[in-house]
Amino acid sequence: MPKMKPHSGMGKRVKVTGRGKIMSEQTGKRHLLEGKSSHVTRRMTGTVEVAKADVKRIKKLLGR
């Protein structure tokens, strides 16, 4: 049976905390920033917990 290999791209995008939560950067802060207010762009800084619907898929990609 071949080895399970984690998805290297997903490993660069998310971080697993000590308690097992999956954290990622907030979405929506890459482009089209002129149209967004500074209040909105400030709110999008930092990391957030990944949506519950995506956790199973992401854990599979990470090989966990």
All heavy atoms as TSV, in Angstrom:
chain	resi	resn	atom	element	x	y	z
A	1	MET	N	N	0.852	-1.187	0.000
A	1	MET	CA	C	0.000	0.000	0.000
A	1	MET	C	C	0.897	1.250	0.000
A	1	MET	O	O	1.848	1.333	0.775
A	1	MET	CB	C	-0.847	-0.045	1.263
A	1	MET	CG	C	-1.856	1.038	1.386
A	1	MET	SD	S	-3.481	0.354	1.180
A	1	MET	CE	C	-4.429	1.825	1.171
A	2	PRO	N	N	0.594	2.234	-0.881
A	2	PRO	CA	C	1.439	3.426	-0.911
A	2	PRO	C	C	1.247	4.310	0.311
A	2	PRO	O	O	0.230	4.222	0.999
A	2	PRO	CB	C	0.985	4.140	-2.183
A	2	PRO	CG	C	-0.377	3.633	-2.444
A	2	PRO	CD	C	-0.435	2.241	-1.907
A	3	LYS	N	N	2.248	5.134	0.557
A	3	LYS	CA	C	2.172	6.047	1.703
A	3	LYS	C	C	1.112	7.122	1.474
A	3	LYS	O	O	0.870	7.525	0.338
A	3	LYS	CB	C	3.514	6.751	1.894
A	3	LYS	CG	C	4.600	5.877	2.426
A	3	LYS	CD	C	5.845	6.733	2.619
A	3	LYS	CE	C	6.997	5.902	3.109
A	3	LYS	NZ	N	8.206	6.711	3.247
A	4	MET	N	N	0.516	7.604	2.565
A	4	MET	CA	C	-0.397	8.744	2.501
A	4	MET	C	C	0.465	9.998	2.433
A	4	MET	O	O	1.328	10.206	3.292
A	4	MET	CB	C	-1.275	8.812	3.754
A	4	MET	CG	C	-2.453	7.881	3.737
A	4	MET	SD	S	-3.712	8.397	2.596
A	4	MET	CE	C	-4.272	9.901	3.351
A	5	LYS	N	N	0.261	10.815	1.418
A	5	LYS	CA	C	1.050	12.042	1.298
A	5	LYS	C	C	0.147	13.241	1.543
A	5	LYS	O	O	-0.900	13.361	0.932
A	5	LYS	CB	C	1.682	12.127	-0.077
A	5	LYS	CG	C	2.763	11.098	-0.284
A	5	LYS	CD	C	3.560	11.387	-1.522
A	5	LYS	CE	C	4.660	10.359	-1.663
A	5	LYS	NZ	N	5.436	10.573	-2.886
A	6	PRO	N	N	0.548	14.142	2.425
A	6	PRO	CA	C	-0.254	15.342	2.654
A	6	PRO	C	C	-0.182	16.280	1.460
A	6	PRO	O	O	0.794	16.265	0.694
A	6	PRO	CB	C	0.371	15.971	3.886
A	6	PRO	CG	C	1.743	15.436	3.950
A	6	PRO	CD	C	1.708	14.077	3.308
A	7	HIS	N	N	-1.204	17.085	1.272
A	7	HIS	CA	C	-1.265	18.060	0.190
A	7	HIS	C	C	-0.394	19.251	0.581
A	7	HIS	O	O	-0.721	19.976	1.525
A	7	HIS	CB	C	-2.722	18.492	-0.001
A	7	HIS	CG	C	-2.962	19.271	-1.245
A	7	HIS	ND1	N	-2.749	20.628	-1.297
A	7	HIS	CD2	C	-3.402	18.892	-2.463
A	7	HIS	CE1	C	-3.061	21.047	-2.527
A	7	HIS	NE2	N	-3.448	20.022	-3.240
A	8	SER	N	N	0.724	19.438	-0.122
A	8	SER	CA	C	1.696	20.450	0.295
A	8	SER	C	C	1.119	21.860	0.219
A	8	SER	O	O	1.450	22.716	1.035
A	8	SER	CB	C	2.960	20.351	-0.545
A	8	SER	OG	O	2.670	20.557	-1.907
A	9	GLY	N	N	0.239	22.113	-0.745
A	9	GLY	CA	C	-0.368	23.436	-0.871
A	9	GLY	C	C	-1.258	23.764	0.307
A	9	GLY	O	O	-1.266	24.894	0.797
A	10	MET	N	N	-2.020	22.784	0.778
A	10	MET	CA	C	-2.909	23.020	1.919
A	10	MET	C	C	-2.088	23.232	3.188
A	10	MET	O	O	-2.458	24.036	4.043
A	10	MET	CB	C	-3.868	21.840	2.095
A	10	MET	CG	C	-4.892	22.038	3.170
A	10	MET	SD	S	-5.862	23.544	3.031
A	10	MET	CE	C	-6.854	23.201	1.615
A	11	GLY	N	N	-0.965	22.547	3.284
A	11	GLY	CA	C	-0.103	22.729	4.442
A	11	GLY	C	C	0.449	24.140	4.551
A	11	GLY	O	O	0.728	24.618	5.644
A	12	LYS	N	N	0.595	24.816	3.417
A	12	LYS	CA	C	1.092	26.191	3.430
A	12	LYS	C	C	-0.012	27.190	3.751
A	12	LYS	O	O	0.271	28.309	4.155
A	12	LYS	CB	C	1.692	26.531	2.073
A	12	LYS	CG	C	2.939	25.724	1.754
A	12	LYS	CD	C	3.329	25.875	0.306
A	12	LYS	CE	C	4.430	24.884	-0.046
A	12	LYS	NZ	N	4.770	24.915	-1.475
A	13	ARG	N	N	-1.262	26.793	3.545
A	13	ARG	CA	C	-2.379	27.725	3.708
A	13	ARG	C	C	-3.013	27.706	5.085
A	13	ARG	O	O	-3.635	28.680	5.488
A	13	ARG	CB	C	-3.455	27.419	2.665
A	13	ARG	CG	C	-3.102	27.885	1.284
A	13	ARG	CD	C	-4.093	27.363	0.259
A	13	ARG	NE	N	-3.877	27.946	-1.043
A	13	ARG	CZ	C	-2.968	27.561	-1.916
A	13	ARG	NH1	N	-2.146	26.565	-1.598
A	13	ARG	NH2	N	-2.841	28.141	-3.081
A	14	VAL	N	N	-2.903	26.595	5.783
A	14	VAL	CA	C	-3.554	26.482	7.088
A	14	VAL	C	C	-2.556	26.084	8.163
A	14	VAL	O	O	-1.480	25.562	7.868
A	14	VAL	CB	C	-4.715	25.456	7.065
A	14	VAL	CG1	C	-5.803	25.882	6.117
A	14	VAL	CG2	C	-4.225	24.075	6.742
A	15	LYS	N	N	-2.944	26.339	9.412
A	15	LYS	CA	C	-2.107	26.001	10.555
A	15	LYS	C	C	-2.993	25.291	11.563
A	15	LYS	O	O	-4.142	25.703	11.790
A	15	LYS	CB	C	-1.559	27.301	11.126
A	15	LYS	CG	C	-0.756	27.158	12.374
A	15	LYS	CD	C	-0.336	28.533	12.868
A	15	LYS	CE	C	-0.025	28.460	14.345
A	15	LYS	NZ	N	-0.839	29.306	15.169
A	16	VAL	N	N	-2.497	24.207	12.156
A	16	VAL	CA	C	-3.254	23.475	13.157
A	16	VAL	C	C	-2.753	23.896	14.533
A	16	VAL	O	O	-1.549	23.868	14.804
A	16	VAL	CB	C	-3.107	21.952	12.969
A	16	VAL	CG1	C	-3.948	21.203	13.979
A	16	VAL	CG2	C	-3.502	21.548	11.556
A	17	THR	N	N	-3.681	24.308	15.397
A	17	THR	CA	C	-3.308	24.749	16.737
A	17	THR	C	C	-3.032	23.542	17.625
A	17	THR	O	O	-3.257	22.397	17.229
A	17	THR	CB	C	-4.434	25.586	17.368
A	17	THR	OG1	O	-5.579	24.748	17.532
A	17	THR	CG2	C	-4.775	26.784	16.520
A	18	GLY	N	N	-2.569	23.802	18.811
A	18	GLY	CA	C	-2.279	22.733	19.763
A	18	GLY	C	C	-3.512	21.923	20.130
A	18	GLY	O	O	-3.404	20.742	20.450
A	19	ARG	N	N	-4.670	22.556	20.131
A	19	ARG	CA	C	-5.916	21.851	20.458
A	19	ARG	C	C	-6.601	21.257	19.244
A	19	ARG	O	O	-7.708	20.717	19.352
A	19	ARG	CB	C	-6.876	22.797	21.166
A	19	ARG	CG	C	-6.345	23.217	22.514
A	19	ARG	CD	C	-7.417	23.776	23.373
A	19	ARG	NE	N	-6.921	23.919	24.726
A	19	ARG	CZ	C	-7.702	24.028	25.772
A	19	ARG	NH1	N	-9.003	24.016	25.625
A	19	ARG	NH2	N	-7.188	24.153	26.967
A	20	GLY	N	N	-5.978	21.397	18.064
A	20	GLY	CA	C	-6.512	20.756	16.869
A	20	GLY	C	C	-7.409	21.623	15.998
A	20	GLY	O	O	-7.951	21.140	15.013
A	21	LYS	N	N	-7.567	22.908	16.345
A	21	LYS	CA	C	-8.354	23.796	15.486
A	21	LYS	C	C	-7.540	24.110	14.240
A	21	LYS	O	O	-6.316	24.184	14.288
A	21	LYS	CB	C	-8.655	25.122	16.202
A	21	LYS	CG	C	-9.652	25.029	17.298
A	21	LYS	CD	C	-9.917	26.428	17.828
A	21	LYS	CE	C	-10.569	26.386	19.180
A	21	LYS	NZ	N	-10.610	27.734	19.776
A	22	ILE	N	N	-8.242	24.320	13.122
A	22	ILE	CA	C	-7.567	24.659	11.878
A	22	ILE	C	C	-7.778	26.146	11.622
A	22	ILE	O	O	-8.906	26.610	11.497
A	22	ILE	CB	C	-8.099	23.809	10.713
A	22	ILE	CG1	C	-7.827	22.335	11.001
A	22	ILE	CG2	C	-7.448	24.223	9.418
A	22	ILE	CD1	C	-8.382	21.397	9.991
A	23	MET	N	N	-6.668	26.889	11.568
A	23	MET	CA	C	-6.719	28.335	11.393
A	23	MET	C	C	-6.203	28.698	10.002
A	23	MET	O	O	-5.290	28.061	9.484
A	23	MET	CB	C	-5.850	29.020	12.441
A	23	MET	CG	C	-6.146	28.639	13.869
A	23	MET	SD	S	-7.778	29.133	14.407
A	23	MET	CE	C	-7.509	30.855	14.727
A	24	SER	N	N	-6.798	29.733	9.404
A	24	SER	CA	C	-6.331	30.231	8.114
A	24	SER	C	C	-6.495	31.734	8.062
A	24	SER	O	O	-7.155	32.323	8.914
A	24	SER	CB	C	-7.100	29.574	6.969
A	24	SER	OG	O	-8.419	30.071	6.933
A	25	GLU	N	N	-5.889	32.337	7.052
A	25	GLU	CA	C	-6.018	33.784	6.871
A	25	GLU	C	C	-7.458	34.118	6.489
A	25	GLU	O	O	-8.140	33.333	5.843
A	25	GLU	CB	C	-5.080	34.266	5.762
A	25	GLU	CG	C	-3.617	34.259	6.145
A	25	GLU	CD	C	-3.265	35.281	7.214
A	25	GLU	OE1	O	-3.764	36.418	7.147
A	25	GLU	OE2	O	-2.492	34.927	8.119
A	26	GLN	N	N	-7.897	35.306	6.881
A	26	GLN	CA	C	-9.232	35.782	6.538
A	26	GLN	C	C	-9.312	35.990	5.025
A	26	GLN	O	O	-8.352	36.446	4.407
A	26	GLN	CB	C	-9.486	37.096	7.266
A	26	GLN	CG	C	-10.867	37.664	7.098
A	26	GLN	CD	C	-11.850	37.129	8.116
A	26	GLN	OE1	O	-11.468	36.425	9.026
A	26	GLN	NE2	N	-13.085	37.472	7.950
A	27	THR	N	N	-10.449	35.652	4.411
A	27	THR	CA	C	-10.593	35.799	2.966
A	27	THR	C	C	-10.973	37.229	2.603
A	27	THR	O	O	-11.491	37.976	3.427
A	27	THR	CB	C	-11.677	34.861	2.421
A	27	THR	OG1	O	-12.911	35.148	3.094
A	27	THR	CG2	C	-11.310	33.414	2.643
A	28	GLY	N	N	-10.725	37.581	1.339
A	28	GLY	CA	C	-11.194	38.851	0.805
A	28	GLY	C	C	-10.222	39.999	0.897
A	28	GLY	O	O	-10.616	41.147	0.711
A	29	LYS	N	N	-8.944	39.724	1.170
A	29	LYS	CA	C	-7.998	40.830	1.314
A	29	LYS	C	C	-6.851	40.750	0.314
A	29	LYS	O	O	-5.746	41.197	0.589
A	29	LYS	CB	C	-7.451	40.873	2.737
A	29	LYS	CG	C	-7.027	42.290	3.104
A	29	LYS	CD	C	-6.606	42.441	4.518
A	29	LYS	CE	C	-6.155	43.877	4.704
A	29	LYS	NZ	N	-5.125	44.039	5.667
A	30	ARG	N	N	-7.099	40.213	-0.863
A	30	ARG	CA	C	-6.053	40.081	-1.878
A	30	ARG	C	C	-6.160	41.147	-2.962
A	30	ARG	O	O	-5.154	41.686	-3.403
A	30	ARG	CB	C	-6.121	38.689	-2.538
A	30	ARG	CG	C	-5.669	37.579	-1.643
A	30	ARG	CD	C	-4.185	37.622	-1.438
A	30	ARG	NE	N	-3.756	36.540	-0.576
A	30	ARG	CZ	C	-2.540	36.417	-0.105
A	30	ARG	NH1	N	-1.624	37.309	-0.409
A	30	ARG	NH2	N	-2.218	35.433	0.672
A	31	HIS	N	N	-7.366	41.410	-3.428
A	31	HIS	CA	C	-7.522	42.379	-4.519
A	31	HIS	C	C	-8.881	43.059	-4.378
A	31	HIS	O	O	-9.661	42.733	-3.488
A	31	HIS	CB	C	-7.381	41.688	-5.888
A	31	HIS	CG	C	-8.341	40.581	-6.118
A	31	HIS	ND1	N	-9.418	40.668	-6.957
A	31	HIS	CD2	C	-8.423	39.334	-5.581
A	31	HIS	CE1	C	-10.102	39.520	-6.934
A	31	HIS	NE2	N	-9.518	38.711	-6.111
A	32	LEU	N	N	-9.128	44.048	-5.237
A	32	LEU	CA	C	-10.350	44.869	-5.191
A	32	LEU	C	C	-10.492	45.585	-3.851
A	32	LEU	O	O	-11.591	45.740	-3.325
A	32	LEU	CB	C	-11.604	44.009	-5.468
A	32	LEU	CG	C	-11.650	43.266	-6.796
A	32	LEU	CD1	C	-12.882	42.381	-6.851
A	32	LEU	CD2	C	-11.654	44.231	-7.959
A	33	LEU	N	N	-9.360	46.044	-3.318
A	33	LEU	CA	C	-9.384	46.676	-2.004
A	33	LEU	C	C	-9.814	48.138	-2.054
A	33	LEU	O	O	-10.238	48.678	-1.027
A	33	LEU	CB	C	-8.003	46.568	-1.341
A	33	LEU	CG	C	-7.530	45.138	-1.062
A	33	LEU	CD1	C	-6.116	45.152	-0.557
A	33	LEU	CD2	C	-8.432	44.452	-0.075
A	34	GLU	N	N	-9.726	48.761	-3.230
A	34	GLU	CA	C	-10.129	50.172	-3.334
A	34	GLU	C	C	-11.599	50.356	-3.006
A	34	GLU	O	O	-11.984	51.356	-2.418
A	34	GLU	CB	C	-9.865	50.707	-4.746
A	34	GLU	CG	C	-8.471	51.214	-4.950
A	34	GLU	CD	C	-8.297	51.856	-6.319
A	34	GLU	OE1	O	-9.232	51.802	-7.134
A	34	GLU	OE2	O	-7.220	52.402	-6.559
A	35	GLY	N	N	-12.411	49.390	-3.393
A	35	GLY	CA	C	-13.852	49.504	-3.174
A	35	GLY	C	C	-14.287	49.170	-1.763
A	35	GLY	O	O	-15.441	49.423	-1.397
A	36	LYS	N	N	-13.397	48.619	-0.979
A	36	LYS	CA	C	-13.739	48.237	0.392
A	36	LYS	C	C	-13.297	49.340	1.352
A	36	LYS	O	O	-12.243	49.948	1.169
A	36	LYS	CB	C	-13.045	46.929	0.760
A	36	LYS	CG	C	-13.550	45.749	-0.052
A	36	LYS	CD	C	-12.690	44.530	0.100
A	36	LYS	CE	C	-13.165	43.463	-0.880
A	36	LYS	NZ	N	-12.178	42.428	-1.089
A	37	SER	N	N	-14.092	49.564	2.364
A	37	SER	CA	C	-13.749	50.603	3.333
A	37	SER	C	C	-12.580	50.128	4.189
A	37	SER	O	O	-12.342	48.927	4.343
A	37	SER	CB	C	-14.944	50.925	4.213
A	37	SER	OG	O	-15.258	49.845	5.045
A	38	SER	N	N	-11.862	51.080	4.770
A	38	SER	CA	C	-10.715	50.730	5.599
A	38	SER	C	C	-11.164	49.966	6.838
A	38	SER	O	O	-10.436	49.122	7.361
A	38	SER	CB	C	-9.940	51.978	5.998
A	38	SER	OG	O	-10.803	52.933	6.560
A	39	HIS	N	N	-12.401	50.230	7.276
A	39	HIS	CA	C	-12.959	49.485	8.412
A	39	HIS	C	C	-13.035	47.992	8.071
A	39	HIS	O	O	-12.655	47.129	8.868
A	39	HIS	CB	C	-14.351	50.027	8.746
A	39	HIS	CG	C	-15.092	49.210	9.761
A	39	HIS	ND1	N	-14.849	49.320	11.115
A	39	HIS	CD2	C	-16.044	48.253	9.618
A	39	HIS	CE1	C	-15.638	48.466	11.757
A	39	HIS	NE2	N	-16.368	47.807	10.866
A	40	VAL	N	N	-13.481	47.688	6.855
A	40	VAL	CA	C	-13.626	46.300	6.412
A	40	VAL	C	C	-12.261	45.640	6.256
A	40	VAL	O	O	-12.047	44.511	6.706
A	40	VAL	CB	C	-14.426	46.234	5.092
A	40	VAL	CG1	C	-14.389	44.846	4.495
A	40	VAL	CG2	C	-15.860	46.652	5.327
A	41	THR	N	N	-11.323	46.342	5.626
A	41	THR	CA	C	-10.013	45.730	5.397
A	41	THR	C	C	-9.261	45.498	6.702
A	41	THR	O	O	-8.527	44.517	6.838
A	41	THR	CB	C	-9.153	46.574	4.436
A	41	THR	OG1	O	-9.063	47.898	4.919
A	41	THR	CG2	C	-9.751	46.568	3.053
A	42	ARG	N	N	-9.432	46.375	7.680
A	42	ARG	CA	C	-8.815	46.148	8.989
A	42	ARG	C	C	-9.419	44.931	9.669
A	42	ARG	O	O	-8.730	44.161	10.327
A	42	ARG	CB	C	-8.997	47.376	9.886
A	42	ARG	CG	C	-7.959	48.445	9.678
A	42	ARG	CD	C	-7.923	49.407	10.843
A	42	ARG	NE	N	-9.237	49.938	11.163
A	42	ARG	CZ	C	-9.805	50.999	10.599
A	42	ARG	NH1	N	-9.166	51.650	9.634
A	42	ARG	NH2	N	-10.994	51.426	10.968
A	43	ARG	N	N	-10.705	44.744	9.509
A	43	ARG	CA	C	-11.386	43.610	10.121
A	43	ARG	C	C	-10.905	42.283	9.530
A	43	ARG	O	O	-10.962	41.245	10.190
A	43	ARG	CB	C	-12.898	43.763	9.918
A	43	ARG	CG	C	-13.726	42.873	10.814
A	43	ARG	CD	C	-15.190	42.955	10.456
A	43	ARG	NE	N	-15.399	42.289	9.182
A	43	ARG	CZ	C	-16.333	42.624	8.295
A	43	ARG	NH1	N	-17.129	43.627	8.516
A	43	ARG	NH2	N	-16.460	41.954	7.158
A	44	MET	N	N	-10.442	42.308	8.283
A	44	MET	CA	C	-10.021	41.081	7.604
A	44	MET	C	C	-8.589	40.672	7.911
A	44	MET	O	O	-8.107	39.680	7.377
A	44	MET	CB	C	-10.201	41.238	6.091
A	44	MET	CG	C	-11.638	41.232	5.679
A	44	MET	SD	S	-11.884	41.143	3.919
A	44	MET	CE	C	-11.368	42.746	3.395
A	45	THR	N	N	-7.869	41.422	8.757
A	45	THR	CA	C	-6.495	41.032	9.098
A	45	THR	C	C	-6.530	39.886	10.109
A	45	THR	O	O	-7.538	39.680	10.787
A	45	THR	CB	C	-5.704	42.205	9.696
A	45	THR	OG1	O	-6.376	42.659	10.859
A	45	THR	CG2	C	-5.545	43.324	8.699
A	46	GLY	N	N	-5.431	39.169	10.193
A	46	GLY	CA	C	-5.319	38.102	11.178
A	46	GLY	C	C	-5.885	36.779	10.692
A	46	GLY	O	O	-6.306	36.635	9.549
A	47	THR	N	N	-5.888	35.818	11.593
A	47	THR	CA	C	-6.342	34.472	11.246
A	47	THR	C	C	-7.687	34.183	11.900
A	47	THR	O	O	-8.034	34.759	12.921
A	47	THR	CB	C	-5.322	33.417	11.717
A	47	THR	OG1	O	-5.123	33.570	13.116
A	47	THR	CG2	C	-4.007	33.563	10.992
A	48	VAL	N	N	-8.438	33.284	11.258
A	48	VAL	CA	C	-9.733	32.863	11.774
A	48	VAL	C	C	-9.814	31.348	11.707
A	48	VAL	O	O	-9.072	30.703	10.966
A	48	VAL	CB	C	-10.900	33.468	10.958
A	48	VAL	CG1	C	-11.028	34.946	11.197
A	48	VAL	CG2	C	-10.768	33.162	9.487
A	49	GLU	N	N	-10.733	30.791	12.465
A	49	GLU	CA	C	-10.944	29.347	12.430
A	49	GLU	C	C	-11.668	28.985	11.136
A	49	GLU	O	O	-12.564	29.703	10.698
A	49	GLU	CB	C	-11.766	28.919	13.641
A	49	GLU	CG	C	-11.720	27.431	13.895
A	49	GLU	CD	C	-12.415	27.034	15.184
A	49	GLU	OE1	O	-12.697	27.913	16.011
A	49	GLU	OE2	O	-12.679	25.838	15.338
A	50	VAL	N	N	-11.280	27.877	10.525
A	50	VAL	CA	C	-11.885	27.431	9.275
A	50	VAL	C	C	-13.336	27.019	9.538
A	50	VAL	O	O	-13.663	26.517	10.616
A	50	VAL	CB	C	-11.058	26.257	8.706
A	50	VAL	CG1	C	-11.759	25.553	7.575
A	50	VAL	CG2	C	-9.705	26.752	8.256
A	51	ALA	N	N	-14.199	27.223	8.539
A	51	ALA	CA	C	-15.614	26.870	8.661
A	51	ALA	C	C	-15.768	25.384	8.970
A	51	ALA	O	O	-15.007	24.548	8.470
A	51	ALA	CB	C	-16.349	27.215	7.380
A	52	LYS	N	N	-16.758	25.076	9.787
A	52	LYS	CA	C	-16.975	23.701	10.234
A	52	LYS	C	C	-17.218	22.755	9.053
A	52	LYS	O	O	-16.795	21.599	9.073
A	52	LYS	CB	C	-18.179	23.682	11.173
A	52	LYS	CG	C	-18.296	22.428	11.982
A	52	LYS	CD	C	-19.454	22.495	12.963
A	52	LYS	CE	C	-19.595	21.177	13.688
A	52	LYS	NZ	N	-20.786	21.169	14.537
A	53	ALA	N	N	-17.859	23.265	7.996
A	53	ALA	CA	C	-18.156	22.439	6.825
A	53	ALA	C	C	-16.891	22.002	6.089
A	53	ALA	O	O	-16.894	20.977	5.393
A	53	ALA	CB	C	-19.073	23.204	5.876
A	54	ASP	N	N	-15.805	22.759	6.212
A	54	ASP	CA	C	-14.568	22.463	5.483
A	54	ASP	C	C	-13.554	21.661	6.286
A	54	ASP	O	O	-12.566	21.181	5.730
A	54	ASP	CB	C	-13.904	23.772	5.043
A	54	ASP	CG	C	-14.777	24.569	4.101
A	54	ASP	OD1	O	-15.511	23.957	3.303
A	54	ASP	OD2	O	-14.735	25.810	4.170
A	55	VAL	N	N	-13.771	21.498	7.573
A	55	VAL	CA	C	-12.764	20.892	8.448
A	55	VAL	C	C	-12.437	19.462	8.027
A	55	VAL	O	O	-11.259	19.092	7.939
A	55	VAL	CB	C	-13.230	20.941	9.914
A	55	VAL	CG1	C	-12.325	20.097	10.802
A	55	VAL	CG2	C	-13.229	22.374	10.411
A	56	LYS	N	N	-13.441	18.660	7.725
A	56	LYS	CA	C	-13.207	17.251	7.369
A	56	LYS	C	C	-12.350	17.143	6.108
A	56	LYS	O	O	-11.392	16.367	6.048
A	56	LYS	CB	C	-14.544	16.551	7.166
A	56	LYS	CG	C	-14.439	15.077	6.925
A	56	LYS	CD	C	-15.809	14.441	6.794
A	56	LYS	CE	C	-15.705	12.960	6.485
A	56	LYS	NZ	N	-17.029	12.348	6.264
A	57	ARG	N	N	-12.660	17.951	5.104
A	57	ARG	CA	C	-11.925	17.928	3.838
A	57	ARG	C	C	-10.487	18.386	4.036
A	57	ARG	O	O	-9.539	17.768	3.515
A	57	ARG	CB	C	-12.637	18.848	2.838
A	57	ARG	CG	C	-11.971	18.963	1.501
A	57	ARG	CD	C	-12.835	19.788	0.550
A	57	ARG	NE	N	-13.132	21.096	1.080
A	57	ARG	CZ	C	-12.332	22.169	0.916
A	57	ARG	NH1	N	-11.206	22.067	0.252
A	57	ARG	NH2	N	-12.680	23.336	1.430
A	58	ILE	N	N	-10.279	19.418	4.815
A	58	ILE	CA	C	-8.940	19.946	5.040
A	58	ILE	C	C	-8.090	18.956	5.838
A	58	ILE	O	O	-6.914	18.742	5.533
A	58	ILE	CB	C	-8.998	21.319	5.721
A	58	ILE	CG1	C	-9.571	22.340	4.734
A	58	ILE	CG2	C	-7.636	21.767	6.199
A	58	ILE	CD1	C	-9.873	23.692	5.326
A	59	LYS	N	N	-8.693	18.333	6.843
A	59	LYS	CA	C	-7.934	17.343	7.638
A	59	LYS	C	C	-7.491	16.179	6.757
A	59	LYS	O	O	-6.392	15.649	6.911
A	59	LYS	CB	C	-8.784	16.840	8.799
A	59	LYS	CG	C	-8.780	17.807	9.957
A	59	LYS	CD	C	-9.385	17.202	11.191
A	59	LYS	CE	C	-9.238	18.142	12.371
A	59	LYS	NZ	N	-9.845	17.601	13.582
A	60	LYS	N	N	-8.334	15.781	5.802
A	60	LYS	CA	C	-7.979	14.698	4.904
A	60	LYS	C	C	-6.796	15.113	4.020
A	60	LYS	O	O	-5.872	14.330	3.797
A	60	LYS	CB	C	-9.191	14.330	4.034
A	60	LYS	CG	C	-8.980	13.115	3.191
A	60	LYS	CD	C	-10.237	12.765	2.408
A	60	LYS	CE	C	-9.979	11.559	1.521
A	60	LYS	NZ	N	-11.125	11.275	0.652
A	61	LEU	N	N	-6.820	16.358	3.531
A	61	LEU	CA	C	-5.721	16.838	2.717
A	61	LEU	C	C	-4.418	16.939	3.499
A	61	LEU	O	O	-3.330	16.757	2.948
A	61	LEU	CB	C	-6.064	18.212	2.125
A	61	LEU	CG	C	-7.092	18.228	1.007
A	61	LEU	CD1	C	-7.524	19.640	0.709
A	61	LEU	CD2	C	-6.553	17.560	-0.245
A	62	LEU	N	N	-4.525	17.230	4.792
A	62	LEU	CA	C	-3.334	17.344	5.623
A	62	LEU	C	C	-2.807	15.978	6.080
A	62	LEU	O	O	-1.762	15.899	6.697
A	62	LEU	CB	C	-3.632	18.205	6.858
A	62	LEU	CG	C	-3.910	19.683	6.603
A	62	LEU	CD1	C	-4.330	20.359	7.885
A	62	LEU	CD2	C	-2.695	20.360	5.997
A	63	GLY	N	N	-3.578	14.931	5.817
A	63	GLY	CA	C	-3.156	13.595	6.220
A	63	GLY	C	C	-3.385	13.317	7.680
A	63	GLY	O	O	-2.651	12.560	8.316
A	64	ARG	N	N	-4.389	13.942	8.285
A	64	ARG	CA	C	-4.690	13.758	9.713
A	64	ARG	C	C	-5.911	12.909	9.886
A	64	ARG	O	O	-6.801	12.881	9.134
A	64	ARG	CB	C	-4.899	15.113	10.391
A	64	ARG	CG	C	-3.596	15.854	10.474
A	64	ARG	CD	C	-3.799	17.197	11.144
A	64	ARG	NE	N	-2.537	17.853	11.307
A	64	ARG	CZ	C	-1.871	17.875	12.456
A	64	ARG	NH1	N	-2.358	17.329	13.523
A	64	ARG	NH2	N	-0.725	18.479	12.542
